[in-house]
Amino acid sequence: MNVLQVIEQREILGKQLTMYGDFEDPLFLAKEVAEWIENKQPTQMVELVDEDEKLKCIINTSGQNREMWFLTEDGLYEVLMQSRKPIAKQFKKEVKTLLKNIRKRMFSPNYISGTSPYSIEDIVRETICQVVPIIIKELEDRTEREKQAEKEMEKLEIKAKRKIERLICAGNHSYSSIARILTMDGIEISPATVCFYAESMGIMD
C-alpha cells in the first residue's frame, strides 16, 4: 500500500497549502482546495473535474490511512478558474509562482536530488516575511485591547477593583470566570480587562 507523502507545506494568503507526491507532478488534496475557496461541497467540486485531472490516493491522517480525492496541477487550476471567489485567482497566481520557483531551483546546477529546493537563506527570508506581519498585527491588536481595557478600568469603582483583586488572589478563578462573576453583580467587564488589570497591578492568577 503506497501512502502519498507531503513534499511541501506552507501558508499562502492565510490558507494552508499542502503538496503531495513530487514537484514535477504535484497533487493537491481536494478537500483542502475546497476550503481555500469556501466550497462546502468538495464532492460536487471534484465531479466537475476531468477524469485525467483527479485521482484517489491514500494518505495518513490522524494516524490512519485514508483514501482521499486529489487534484493534479491542471485540475487545481481548473477548479480555481471555475470559482467566483476573489481569492481563487490570487491563489492560482501564488501556486504557479511557487511551483515555478521550485522547479527553477531543481534544474539549477547546484540542486542535489532528494534535498530541499530552498537554501537556508530562502527559508529564513520566507519565515521572516510571513512571521513579521503577524507579530506587528498582534502588537497592534494588543495595544488596542489595552486601550479598551484601560477605559473600562477607569469606569470601575474602587469596590469593584478590590473584588477583582480578591478573586485573582484566591487562585481558583480564571479571568473569564471573574468577568462572569462581576457581570452577574451588574459590573460589565471583559476577561481581557481583568487580565490587563492583573498585569498592571502585578497580580497574576
Backbone as JSON Lines, residues from 0, in Angstrom:
{"i":0,"aa":"M","n":[0.85,-1.19,0.0],"ca":[0.0,0.0,0.0],"c":[0.88,1.24,0.0]}
{"i":1,"aa":"N","n":[0.83,2.02,-1.07],"ca":[1.64,3.23,-1.16],"c":[0.89,4.41,-0.57]}
{"i":2,"aa":"V","n":[1.51,5.01,0.42],"ca":[0.91,6.18,1.08],"c":[1.56,7.43,0.53]}
{"i":3,"aa":"L","n":[0.74,8.35,0.05],"ca":[1.23,9.59,-0.54],"c":[1.92,10.44,0.53]}
{"i":4,"aa":"Q","n":[3.08,11.0,0.18],"ca":[3.85,11.78,1.13],"c":[3.73,13.28,0.86]}
{"i":5,"aa":"V","n":[3.81,14.06,1.92],"ca":[3.8,15.52,1.81],"c":[5.18,15.99,1.35]}
{"i":6,"aa":"I","n":[5.22,16.86,0.33],"ca":[6.5,17.37,-0.16],"c":[6.67,18.86,0.12]}
{"i":7,"aa":"E","n":[5.59,19.53,0.42],"ca":[5.66,20.97,0.7],"c":[4.43,21.37,1.51]}
{"i":8,"aa":"Q","n":[4.68,22.19,2.52],"ca":[3.57,22.66,3.34],"c":[3.88,24.09,3.79]}
{"i":9,"aa":"R","n":[3.0,24.99,3.48],"ca":[3.2,26.39,3.86],"c":[1.88,27.13,3.84]}
{"i":10,"aa":"E","n":[1.92,28.37,4.32],"ca":[0.71,29.2,4.33],"c":[0.77,30.2,3.19]}
{"i":11,"aa":"I","n":[-0.3,30.27,2.41],"ca":[-0.39,31.24,1.31],"c":[-1.73,31.97,1.43]}
{"i":12,"aa":"L","n":[-1.66,33.28,1.46],"ca":[-2.86,34.11,1.57],"c":[-3.73,33.71,2.76]}
{"i":13,"aa":"G","n":[-3.05,33.32,3.83],"ca":[-3.77,32.96,5.05],"c":[-4.37,31.57,5.04]}
{"i":14,"aa":"K","n":[-4.1,30.78,3.97],"ca":[-4.64,29.43,3.86],"c":[-3.49,28.42,3.86]}
{"i":15,"aa":"Q","n":[-3.78,27.21,4.37],"ca":[-2.78,26.16,4.41],"c":[-2.66,25.48,3.05]}
{"i":16,"aa":"L","n":[-1.45,25.47,2.5],"ca":[-1.19,24.8,1.22],"c":[-0.33,23.57,1.48]}
{"i":17,"aa":"T","n":[-0.82,22.42,1.05],"ca":[-0.07,21.17,1.2],"c":[0.05,20.51,-0.17]}
{"i":18,"aa":"M","n":[1.29,20.19,-0.54],"ca":[1.53,19.5,-1.8],"c":[2.0,18.07,-1.52]}
{"i":19,"aa":"Y","n":[1.54,17.15,-2.35],"ca":[1.88,15.75,-2.19],"c":[2.56,15.22,-3.46]}
{"i":20,"aa":"G","n":[3.21,14.06,-3.33],"ca":[3.8,13.41,-4.5],"c":[5.19,13.88,-4.8]}
{"i":21,"aa":"D","n":[5.35,14.62,-5.91],"ca":[6.65,15.19,-6.27],"c":[6.42,16.53,-6.96]}
{"i":22,"aa":"F","n":[7.5,17.32,-7.06],"ca":[7.37,18.67,-7.6],"c":[7.12,18.71,-9.1]}
{"i":23,"aa":"E","n":[7.43,17.63,-9.79],"ca":[7.16,17.58,-11.23],"c":[5.67,17.42,-11.5]}
{"i":24,"aa":"D","n":[5.04,16.55,-10.71],"ca":[3.6,16.32,-10.85],"c":[2.95,16.37,-9.47]}
{"i":25,"aa":"P","n":[2.87,17.54,-8.88],"ca":[2.31,17.66,-7.53],"c":[0.81,17.38,-7.49]}
{"i":26,"aa":"L","n":[0.37,16.91,-6.35],"ca":[-1.05,16.64,-6.14],"c":[-1.55,17.49,-4.97]}
{"i":27,"aa":"F","n":[-2.82,17.87,-5.04],"ca":[-3.41,18.73,-4.03],"c":[-4.67,18.08,-3.49]}
{"i":28,"aa":"L","n":[-4.79,18.03,-2.18],"ca":[-5.95,17.42,-1.53],"c":[-7.21,18.22,-1.85]}
{"i":29,"aa":"A","n":[-8.17,17.57,-2.5],"ca":[-9.38,18.26,-2.95],"c":[-10.13,18.93,-1.8]}
{"i":30,"aa":"K","n":[-10.18,18.26,-0.67],"ca":[-10.88,18.81,0.49],"c":[-10.25,20.13,0.93]}
{"i":31,"aa":"E","n":[-8.91,20.18,0.9],"ca":[-8.2,21.4,1.29],"c":[-8.44,22.52,0.28]}
{"i":32,"aa":"V","n":[-8.43,22.16,-1.0],"ca":[-8.68,23.15,-2.06],"c":[-10.07,23.76,-1.88]}
{"i":33,"aa":"A","n":[-11.04,22.91,-1.56],"ca":[-12.42,23.38,-1.35],"c":[-12.47,24.39,-0.21]}
{"i":34,"aa":"E","n":[-11.67,24.15,0.82],"ca":[-11.63,25.07,1.96],"c":[-11.05,26.42,1.56]}
{"i":35,"aa":"W","n":[-10.06,26.42,0.64],"ca":[-9.46,27.68,0.18],"c":[-10.54,28.6,-0.38]}
{"i":36,"aa":"I","n":[-11.39,28.01,-1.21],"ca":[-12.38,28.83,-1.95],"c":[-13.77,28.77,-1.3]}
{"i":37,"aa":"E","n":[-13.8,28.27,-0.06],"ca":[-15.05,28.22,0.72],"c":[-16.15,27.45,-0.01]}
{"i":38,"aa":"N","n":[-15.75,26.37,-0.66],"ca":[-16.72,25.5,-1.33],"c":[-17.14,24.41,-0.34]}
{"i":39,"aa":"K","n":[-18.4,24.41,0.04],"ca":[-18.87,23.48,1.06],"c":[-19.3,22.14,0.47]}
{"i":40,"aa":"Q","n":[-19.09,21.96,-0.84],"ca":[-19.44,20.69,-1.48],"c":[-18.24,20.17,-2.28]}
{"i":41,"aa":"P","n":[-17.2,19.7,-1.59],"ca":[-15.99,19.22,-2.27],"c":[-16.25,18.06,-3.22]}
{"i":42,"aa":"T","n":[-17.2,17.2,-2.87],"ca":[-17.51,16.05,-3.74],"c":[-18.04,16.52,-5.08]}
{"i":43,"aa":"Q","n":[-18.97,17.47,-5.04],"ca":[-19.52,18.03,-6.27],"c":[-18.44,18.78,-7.06]}
{"i":44,"aa":"M","n":[-17.55,19.44,-6.36],"ca":[-16.45,20.16,-7.0],"c":[-15.57,19.2,-7.79]}
{"i":45,"aa":"V","n":[-15.26,18.06,-7.18],"ca":[-14.41,17.05,-7.83],"c":[-15.1,16.46,-9.05]}
{"i":46,"aa":"E","n":[-16.41,16.27,-8.97],"ca":[-17.17,15.68,-10.08],"c":[-17.08,16.52,-11.36]}
{"i":47,"aa":"L","n":[-16.89,17.81,-11.21],"ca":[-16.82,18.71,-12.36],"c":[-15.44,18.72,-13.03]}
{"i":48,"aa":"V","n":[-14.49,18.04,-12.41],"ca":[-13.12,18.0,-12.94],"c":[-12.96,16.79,-13.86]}
{"i":49,"aa":"D","n":[-12.23,16.96,-14.97],"ca":[-11.99,15.86,-15.91],"c":[-11.3,14.69,-15.21]}
{"i":50,"aa":"E","n":[-11.56,13.48,-15.71],"ca":[-11.04,12.27,-15.08],"c":[-9.51,12.25,-15.0]}
{"i":51,"aa":"D","n":[-8.84,12.8,-16.02],"ca":[-7.38,12.77,-16.01],"c":[-6.77,13.88,-15.15]}
{"i":52,"aa":"E","n":[-7.62,14.65,-14.48],"ca":[-7.12,15.73,-13.64],"c":[-7.45,15.5,-12.16]}
{"i":53,"aa":"K","n":[-7.87,14.27,-11.85],"ca":[-8.17,13.92,-10.45],"c":[-7.88,12.44,-10.25]}
{"i":54,"aa":"L","n":[-7.62,12.06,-9.02],"ca":[-7.39,10.66,-8.7],"c":[-7.51,10.45,-7.2]}
{"i":55,"aa":"K","n":[-7.76,9.2,-6.82],"ca":[-7.85,8.86,-5.41],"c":[-6.52,8.27,-4.95]}
{"i":56,"aa":"C","n":[-6.03,8.77,-3.82],"ca":[-4.77,8.28,-3.26],"c":[-4.94,8.08,-1.76]}
{"i":57,"aa":"I","n":[-4.02,7.33,-1.2],"ca":[-4.05,7.07,0.24],"c":[-3.08,7.99,0.95]}
{"i":58,"aa":"I","n":[-3.55,8.64,2.0],"ca":[-2.67,9.45,2.84],"c":[-2.9,9.08,4.3]}
{"i":59,"aa":"N","n":[-1.92,9.4,5.12],"ca":[-2.05,9.14,6.54],"c":[-2.56,10.4,7.22]}
{"i":60,"aa":"T","n":[-3.72,10.32,7.81],"ca":[-4.28,11.47,8.51],"c":[-4.85,11.03,9.85]}
{"i":61,"aa":"S","n":[-4.5,11.74,10.89],"ca":[-4.93,11.41,12.26],"c":[-4.55,9.99,12.63]}
{"i":62,"aa":"G","n":[-3.38,9.55,12.13],"ca":[-2.88,8.23,12.47],"c":[-3.5,7.09,11.7]}
{"i":63,"aa":"Q","n":[-4.34,7.4,10.71],"ca":[-5.0,6.36,9.92],"c":[-4.77,6.59,8.43]}
{"i":64,"aa":"N","n":[-4.66,5.5,7.68],"ca":[-4.55,5.61,6.23],"c":[-5.94,5.73,5.62]}
{"i":65,"aa":"R","n":[-6.13,6.77,4.85],"ca":[-7.44,7.0,4.24],"c":[-7.31,7.32,2.76]}
{"i":66,"aa":"E","n":[-8.29,6.87,1.99],"ca":[-8.31,7.16,0.56],"c":[-9.06,8.47,0.34]}
{"i":67,"aa":"M","n":[-8.38,9.41,-0.3],"ca":[-8.96,10.74,-0.48],"c":[-8.84,11.17,-1.95]}
{"i":68,"aa":"W","n":[-9.68,12.11,-2.34],"ca":[-9.61,12.66,-3.69],"c":[-8.51,13.72,-3.77]}
{"i":69,"aa":"F","n":[-7.74,13.64,-4.86],"ca":[-6.68,14.62,-5.11],"c":[-6.85,15.23,-6.49]}
{"i":70,"aa":"L","n":[-6.36,16.45,-6.63],"ca":[-6.36,17.13,-7.92],"c":[-4.94,17.25,-8.44]}
{"i":71,"aa":"T","n":[-4.77,17.06,-9.74],"ca":[-3.47,17.31,-10.35],"c":[-3.28,18.82,-10.44]}
{"i":72,"aa":"E","n":[-2.13,19.24,-10.91],"ca":[-1.89,20.68,-11.05],"c":[-2.91,21.3,-12.0]}
{"i":73,"aa":"D","n":[-3.17,20.62,-13.12],"ca":[-4.17,21.14,-14.07],"c":[-5.56,21.15,-13.46]}
{"i":74,"aa":"G","n":[-5.86,20.1,-12.68],"ca":[-7.16,20.04,-12.02],"c":[-7.34,21.16,-11.02]}
{"i":75,"aa":"L","n":[-6.26,21.48,-10.31],"ca":[-6.3,22.58,-9.36],"c":[-6.6,23.9,-10.06]}
{"i":76,"aa":"Y","n":[-5.86,24.16,-11.15],"ca":[-6.07,25.41,-11.88],"c":[-7.49,25.5,-12.44]}
{"i":77,"aa":"E","n":[-8.02,24.35,-12.86],"ca":[-9.38,24.31,-13.42],"c":[-10.41,24.69,-12.34]}
{"i":78,"aa":"V","n":[-10.25,24.11,-11.15],"ca":[-11.17,24.4,-10.05],"c":[-11.09,25.88,-9.65]}
{"i":79,"aa":"L","n":[-9.88,26.4,-9.57],"ca":[-9.7,27.8,-9.18],"c":[-10.27,28.75,-10.24]}
{"i":80,"aa":"M","n":[-10.15,28.34,-11.5],"ca":[-10.66,29.16,-12.59],"c":[-12.2,29.2,-12.57]}
{"i":81,"aa":"Q","n":[-12.81,28.07,-12.17],"ca":[-14.27,27.99,-12.14],"c":[-14.87,28.75,-10.95]}
{"i":82,"aa":"S","n":[-14.08,28.92,-9.9],"ca":[-14.58,29.56,-8.69],"c":[-14.8,31.06,-8.9]}
{"i":83,"aa":"R","n":[-15.84,31.58,-8.25],"ca":[-16.13,33.01,-8.33],"c":[-15.53,33.77,-7.15]}
{"i":84,"aa":"K","n":[-14.91,33.06,-6.23],"ca":[-14.31,33.71,-5.07],"c":[-13.09,34.52,-5.49]}
{"i":85,"aa":"P","n":[-12.95,35.75,-5.02],"ca":[-11.81,36.61,-5.38],"c":[-10.46,35.97,-5.06]}
{"i":86,"aa":"I","n":[-10.42,35.18,-3.97],"ca":[-9.15,34.58,-3.56],"c":[-8.67,33.51,-4.54]}
{"i":87,"aa":"A","n":[-9.58,32.93,-5.32],"ca":[-9.22,31.84,-6.23],"c":[-8.18,32.29,-7.26]}
{"i":88,"aa":"K","n":[-8.41,33.44,-7.85],"ca":[-7.48,33.96,-8.86],"c":[-6.12,34.25,-8.24]}
{"i":89,"aa":"Q","n":[-6.13,34.82,-7.04],"ca":[-4.88,35.13,-6.35],"c":[-4.14,33.85,-6.0]}
{"i":90,"aa":"F","n":[-4.89,32.84,-5.56],"ca":[-4.28,31.57,-5.17],"c":[-3.63,30.89,-6.37]}
{"i":91,"aa":"K","n":[-4.31,30.94,-7.49],"ca":[-3.77,30.33,-8.71],"c":[-2.43,30.97,-9.05]}
{"i":92,"aa":"K","n":[-2.37,32.28,-8.96],"ca":[-1.15,33.02,-9.27],"c":[-0.03,32.65,-8.3]}
{"i":93,"aa":"E","n":[-0.36,32.57,-7.0],"ca":[0.64,32.26,-5.98],"c":[1.19,30.85,-6.15]}
{"i":94,"aa":"V","n":[0.3,29.88,-6.43],"ca":[0.74,28.49,-6.6],"c":[1.62,28.36,-7.83]}
{"i":95,"aa":"K","n":[1.23,29.02,-8.92],"ca":[2.04,28.98,-10.14],"c":[3.43,29.54,-9.9]}
{"i":96,"aa":"T","n":[3.5,30.66,-9.19],"ca":[4.79,31.28,-8.89],"c":[5.64,30.38,-8.01]}
{"i":97,"aa":"L","n":[5.01,29.77,-7.01],"ca":[5.72,28.88,-6.1],"c":[6.31,27.7,-6.85]}
{"i":98,"aa":"L","n":[5.5,27.03,-7.67],"ca":[5.98,25.86,-8.42],"c":[7.06,26.25,-9.42]}
{"i":99,"aa":"K","n":[6.9,27.41,-10.03],"ca":[7.9,27.89,-10.99],"c":[9.25,28.07,-10.31]}
{"i":100,"aa":"N","n":[9.24,28.67,-9.13],"ca":[10.48,28.9,-8.39],"c":[11.11,27.6,-7.93]}
{"i":101,"aa":"I","n":[10.28,26.68,-7.47],"ca":[10.78,25.38,-7.02],"c":[11.44,24.63,-8.17]}
{"i":102,"aa":"R","n":[10.76,24.57,-9.3],"ca":[11.28,23.84,-10.46],"c":[12.54,24.5,-11.01]}
{"i":103,"aa":"K","n":[12.57,25.8,-10.96],"ca":[13.75,26.53,-11.42],"c":[14.96,26.12,-10.6]}
{"i":104,"aa":"R","n":[14.78,26.0,-9.3],"ca":[15.87,25.6,-8.41],"c":[16.25,24.14,-8.63]}
{"i":105,"aa":"M","n":[15.24,23.31,-8.9],"ca":[15.51,21.89,-9.1],"c":[16.41,21.65,-10.3]}
{"i":106,"aa":"F","n":[16.28,22.5,-11.32],"ca":[17.08,22.32,-12.53],"c":[18.36,23.14,-12.53]}
{"i":107,"aa":"S","n":[18.63,23.8,-11.39],"ca":[19.88,24.56,-11.3],"c":[21.03,23.59,-11.06]}
{"i":108,"aa":"P","n":[22.28,23.94,-11.47],"ca":[23.44,23.06,-11.31],"c":[23.73,22.7,-9.86]}
{"i":109,"aa":"N","n":[23.31,23.55,-8.92],"ca":[23.63,23.34,-7.52],"c":[22.61,22.48,-6.79]}
{"i":110,"aa":"Y","n":[21.53,22.11,-7.51],"ca":[20.48,21.34,-6.85],"c":[20.91,19.89,-6.67]}
{"i":111,"aa":"I","n":[20.71,19.35,-5.46],"ca":[21.05,17.96,-5.16],"c":[19.76,17.19,-4.97]}
{"i":112,"aa":"S","n":[19.58,16.13,-5.73],"ca":[18.34,15.35,-5.67],"c":[18.08,14.86,-4.25]}
{"i":113,"aa":"G","n":[16.82,14.98,-3.84],"ca":[16.44,14.5,-2.51],"c":[16.57,15.54,-1.43]}
{"i":114,"aa":"T","n":[17.09,16.72,-1.79],"ca":[17.22,17.78,-0.79],"c":[16.18,18.85,-1.06]}
{"i":115,"aa":"S","n":[16.02,19.72,-0.11],"ca":[15.06,20.8,-0.27],"c":[15.51,21.75,-1.36]}
{"i":116,"aa":"P","n":[14.61,22.23,-2.22],"ca":[14.98,23.17,-3.28],"c":[15.24,24.57,-2.74]}
{"i":117,"aa":"Y","n":[15.16,24.74,-1.41],"ca":[15.37,26.05,-0.82],"c":[16.68,26.09,-0.03]}
{"i":118,"aa":"S","n":[17.36,27.22,-0.09],"ca":[18.56,27.41,0.72],"c":[18.13,27.88,2.1]}
{"i":119,"aa":"I","n":[19.07,27.86,3.06],"ca":[18.77,28.33,4.4],"c":[18.33,29.79,4.35]}
{"i":120,"aa":"E","n":[19.02,30.57,3.5],"ca":[18.68,32.0,3.38],"c":[17.24,32.18,2.9]}
{"i":121,"aa":"D","n":[16.83,31.32,1.93],"ca":[15.46,31.4,1.41],"c":[14.44,31.11,2.51]}
{"i":122,"aa":"I","n":[14.73,30.07,3.28],"ca":[13.81,29.66,4.33],"c":[13.69,30.75,5.39]}
{"i":123,"aa":"V","n":[14.85,31.31,5.79],"ca":[14.85,32.37,6.8],"c":[14.08,33.59,6.29]}
{"i":124,"aa":"R","n":[14.36,33.96,5.02],"ca":[13.7,35.13,4.43],"c":[12.19,34.92,4.36]}
{"i":125,"aa":"E","n":[11.8,33.73,3.91],"ca":[10.37,33.42,3.79],"c":[9.69,33.43,5.16]}
{"i":126,"aa":"T","n":[10.39,32.87,6.15],"ca":[9.84,32.82,7.5],"c":[9.64,34.23,8.06]}
{"i":127,"aa":"I","n":[10.66,35.08,7.85],"ca":[10.57,36.46,8.33],"c":[9.41,37.19,7.67]}
{"i":128,"aa":"C","n":[9.29,37.01,6.35],"ca":[8.22,37.68,5.6],"c":[6.84,37.27,6.09]}
{"i":129,"aa":"Q","n":[6.72,36.02,6.54],"ca":[5.42,35.53,6.99],"c":[5.15,35.88,8.45]}
{"i":130,"aa":"V","n":[6.21,35.82,9.28],"ca":[6.03,35.99,10.72],"c":[5.94,37.45,11.15]}
{"i":131,"aa":"V","n":[6.8,38.31,10.57],"ca":[6.85,39.72,11.0],"c":[5.49,40.42,10.9]}
{"i":132,"aa":"P","n":[4.77,40.31,9.76],"ca":[3.45,40.96,9.69],"c":[2.48,40.45,10.76]}
{"i":133,"aa":"I","n":[2.58,39.16,11.09],"ca":[1.72,38.58,12.12],"c":[2.04,39.19,13.48]}
{"i":134,"aa":"I","n":[3.36,39.33,13.76],"ca":[3.78,39.91,15.04],"c":[3.32,41.36,15.15]}
{"i":135,"aa":"I","n":[3.51,42.12,14.06],"ca":[3.1,43.53,14.05],"c":[1.6,43.65,14.29]}
{"i":136,"aa":"K","n":[0.83,42.8,13.59],"ca":[-0.63,42.83,13.75],"c":[-1.03,42.49,15.19]}
{"i":137,"aa":"E","n":[-0.35,41.5,15.77],"ca":[-0.65,41.09,17.14],"c":[-0.33,42.22,18.12]}
{"i":138,"aa":"L","n":[0.79,42.92,17.9],"ca":[1.16,44.04,18.77],"c":[0.14,45.17,18.66]}
{"i":139,"aa":"E","n":[-0.29,45.44,17.42],"ca":[-1.29,46.49,17.21],"c":[-2.61,46.12,17.9]}
{"i":140,"aa":"D","n":[-3.0,44.84,17.74],"ca":[-4.24,44.38,18.37],"c":[-4.14,44.45,19.9]}
{"i":141,"aa":"R","n":[-2.95,44.06,20.4],"ca":[-2.75,44.08,21.85],"c":[-2.83,45.51,22.39]}
{"i":142,"aa":"T","n":[-2.2,46.44,21.66],"ca":[-2.25,47.84,22.07],"c":[-3.68,48.35,22.11]}
{"i":143,"aa":"E","n":[-4.45,47.98,21.09],"ca":[-5.85,48.4,21.03],"c":[-6.65,47.79,22.17]}
{"i":144,"aa":"R","n":[-6.38,46.5,22.46],"ca":[-7.09,45.83,23.56],"c":[-6.75,46.49,24.9]}
{"i":145,"aa":"E","n":[-5.48,46.87,25.05],"ca":[-5.06,47.51,26.29],"c":[-5.72,48.87,26.47]}
{"i":146,"aa":"K","n":[-5.86,49.59,25.37],"ca":[-6.54,50.9,25.43],"c":[-7.99,50.73,25.86]}
{"i":147,"aa":"Q","n":[-8.65,49.72,25.28],"ca":[-10.04,49.46,25.63],"c":[-10.16,49.04,27.09]}
{"i":148,"aa":"A","n":[-9.21,48.18,27.51],"ca":[-9.23,47.7,28.89],"c":[-9.0,48.85,29.87]}
{"i":149,"aa":"E","n":[-8.09,49.75,29.51],"ca":[-7.79,50.9,30.36],"c":[-9.03,51.78,30.53]}
{"i":150,"aa":"K","n":[-9.77,51.96,29.45],"ca":[-11.0,52.76,29.51],"c":[-12.03,52.1,30.44]}
{"i":151,"aa":"E","n":[-12.12,50.76,30.33],"ca":[-13.06,50.03,31.18],"c":[-12.67,50.17,32.65]}
{"i":152,"aa":"M","n":[-11.35,50.06,32.93],"ca":[-10.88,50.13,34.3],"c":[-11.14,51.49,34.92]}
{"i":153,"aa":"E","n":[-11.03,52.54,34.11],"ca":[-11.26,53.91,34.6],"c":[-12.7,54.09,35.09]}
{"i":154,"aa":"K","n":[-13.6,53.31,34.51],"ca":[-15.02,53.43,34.88],"c":[-15.37,52.65,36.15]}
{"i":155,"aa":"L","n":[-14.47,51.73,36.54],"ca":[-14.78,50.88,37.69],"c":[-14.58,51.61,39.01]}
{"i":156,"aa":"E","n":[-15.45,51.3,39.95],"ca":[-15.31,51.86,41.28],"c":[-14.26,51.08,42.06]}
{"i":157,"aa":"I","n":[-13.73,51.7,43.13],"ca":[-12.71,51.07,43.96],"c":[-13.19,49.71,44.49]}
{"i":158,"aa":"K","n":[-14.46,49.65,44.87],"ca":[-15.03,48.42,45.42],"c":[-14.93,47.28,44.41]}
{"i":159,"aa":"A","n":[-15.21,47.58,43.15],"ca":[-15.14,46.55,42.1],"c":[-13.7,46.1,41.88]}
{"i":160,"aa":"K","n":[-12.78,47.05,41.92],"ca":[-11.36,46.72,41.73],"c":[-10.86,45.81,42.84]}
{"i":161,"aa":"R","n":[-11.28,46.1,44.05],"ca":[-10.85,45.27,45.18],"c":[-11.41,43.85,45.06]}
{"i":162,"aa":"K","n":[-12.62,43.75,44.54],"ca":[-13.21,42.42,44.36],"c":[-12.42,41.63,43.32]}
{"i":163,"aa":"I","n":[-12.0,42.31,42.25],"ca":[-11.18,41.65,41.22],"c":[-9.9,41.13,41.85]}
{"i":164,"aa":"E","n":[-9.26,41.97,42.67],"ca":[-8.01,41.59,43.32],"c":[-8.2,40.36,44.21]}
{"i":165,"aa":"R","n":[-9.29,40.35,44.98],"ca":[-9.55,39.21,45.88],"c":[-9.77,37.93,45.09]}
{"i":166,"aa":"L","n":[-10.52,38.01,44.01],"ca":[-10.8,36.82,43.2],"c":[-9.55,36.29,42.53]}
{"i":167,"aa":"I","n":[-8.7,37.21,42.06],"ca":[-7.45,36.78,41.42],"c":[-6.53,36.12,42.44]}
{"i":168,"aa":"C","n":[-6.4,36.76,43.61],"ca":[-5.51,36.24,44.65],"c":[-6.0,34.91,45.21]}
{"i":169,"aa":"A","n":[-7.31,34.66,45.11],"ca":[-7.85,33.38,45.59],"c":[-7.24,32.22,44.81]}
{"i":170,"aa":"G","n":[-6.88,32.48,43.57],"ca":[-6.17,31.48,42.77],"c":[-7.02,30.38,42.17]}
{"i":171,"aa":"N","n":[-8.32,30.44,42.33],"ca":[-9.17,29.38,41.78],"c":[-10.17,29.89,40.76]}
{"i":172,"aa":"H","n":[-9.86,31.06,40.18],"ca":[-10.74,31.63,39.16],"c":[-9.92,32.04,37.93]}
{"i":173,"aa":"S","n":[-10.45,31.76,36.77],"ca":[-9.83,32.25,35.54],"c":[-10.32,33.68,35.3]}
{"i":174,"aa":"Y","n":[-9.67,34.38,34.38],"ca":[-10.11,35.74,34.06],"c":[-11.55,35.74,33.53]}
{"i":175,"aa":"S","n":[-11.88,34.7,32.77],"ca":[-13.24,34.6,32.21],"c":[-14.28,34.43,33.32]}
{"i":176,"aa":"S","n":[-13.96,33.56,34.29],"ca":[-14.92,33.33,35.37],"c":[-15.07,34.57,36.26]}
{"i":177,"aa":"I","n":[-13.96,35.3,36.45],"ca":[-14.02,36.54,37.24],"c":[-14.93,37.55,36.53]}
{"i":178,"aa":"A","n":[-14.75,37.65,35.21],"ca":[-15.58,38.57,34.43],"c":[-17.06,38.19,34.54]}
{"i":179,"aa":"R","n":[-17.34,36.88,34.52],"ca":[-18.73,36.41,34.63],"c":[-19.32,36.75,36.01]}
{"i":180,"aa":"I","n":[-18.5,36.55,37.05],"ca":[-18.96,36.84,38.42],"c":[-19.32,38.32,38.56]}
{"i":181,"aa":"L","n":[-18.43,39.17,38.05],"ca":[-18.67,40.61,38.15],"c":[-19.88,41.04,37.32]}
{"i":182,"aa":"T","n":[-20.03,40.41,36.15],"ca":[-21.17,40.73,35.29],"c":[-22.49,40.37,35.99]}
{"i":183,"aa":"M","n":[-22.47,39.23,36.71],"ca":[-23.66,38.83,37.47],"c":[-23.98,39.83,38.57]}
{"i":184,"aa":"D","n":[-22.94,40.53,39.03],"ca":[-23.13,41.56,40.07],"c":[-23.48,42.91,39.47]}
{"i":185,"aa":"G","n":[-23.67,42.92,38.14],"ca":[-24.04,44.17,37.48],"c":[-22.87,45.02,37.05]}
{"i":186,"aa":"I","n":[-21.66,44.42,37.08],"ca":[-20.46,45.16,36.67],"c":[-19.99,44.61,35.32]}
{"i":187,"aa":"E","n":[-20.2,45.35,34.26],"ca":[-19.83,44.9,32.92],"c":[-18.32,45.01,32.74]}
{"i":188,"aa":"I","n":[-17.68,43.88,32.52],"ca":[-16.22,43.86,32.34],"c":[-15.84,42.65,31.51]}
{"i":189,"aa":"S","n":[-14.82,42.76,30.69],"ca":[-14.38,41.66,29.83],"c":[-13.21,40.92,30.47]}
{"i":190,"aa":"P","n":[-12.99,39.65,30.09],"ca":[-11.84,38.9,30.59],"c":[-10.52,39.61,30.27]}
{"i":191,"aa":"A","n":[-10.46,40.26,29.11],"ca":[-9.24,40.97,28.71],"c":[-8.94,42.11,29.68]}
{"i":192,"aa":"T","n":[-9.98,42.77,30.14],"ca":[-9.8,43.88,31.09],"c":[-9.33,43.36,32.44]}
{"i":193,"aa":"V","n":[-9.87,42.23,32.86],"ca":[-9.43,41.61,34.12],"c":[-7.95,41.26,34.03]}
{"i":194,"aa":"C","n":[-7.56,40.68,32.89],"ca":[-6.16,40.31,32.66],"c":[-5.27,41.55,32.68]}
{"i":195,"aa":"F","n":[-5.72,42.6,32.0],"ca":[-4.96,43.85,31.94],"c":[-4.76,44.42,33.34]}
{"i":196,"aa":"Y","n":[-5.81,44.39,34.14],"ca":[-5.73,44.94,35.5],"c":[-4.76,44.12,36.34]}
{"i":197,"aa":"A","n":[-4.83,42.79,36.2],"ca":[-3.93,41.91,36.96],"c":[-2.48,42.19,36.61]}
{"i":198,"aa":"E","n":[-2.2,42.36,35.32],"ca":[-0.84,42.64,34.87],"c":[-0.36,44.01,35.36]}
{"i":199,"aa":"S","n":[-1.23,45.0,35.27],"ca":[-0.85,46.36,35.68],"c":[-0.6,46.46,37.18]}
{"i":200,"aa":"M","n":[-1.3,45.61,37.96],"ca":[-1.14,45.63,39.41],"c":[-0.1,44.63,39.9]}
{"i":201,"aa":"G","n":[0.41,43.82,38.96],"ca":[1.42,42.83,39.33],"c":[0.87,41.64,40.07]}
{"i":202,"aa":"I","n":[-0.42,41.36,39.88],"ca":[-1.04,40.19,40.5],"c":[-1.56,39.29,39.39]}
{"i":203,"aa":"M","n":[-1.05,38.09,39.31],"ca":[-1.43,37.17,38.24],"c":[-2.11,35.96,38.84]}
{"i":204,"aa":"D","n":[-3.07,35.37,38.05],"ca":[-3.75,34.18,38.57],"c":[-2.87,32.96,38.36]}
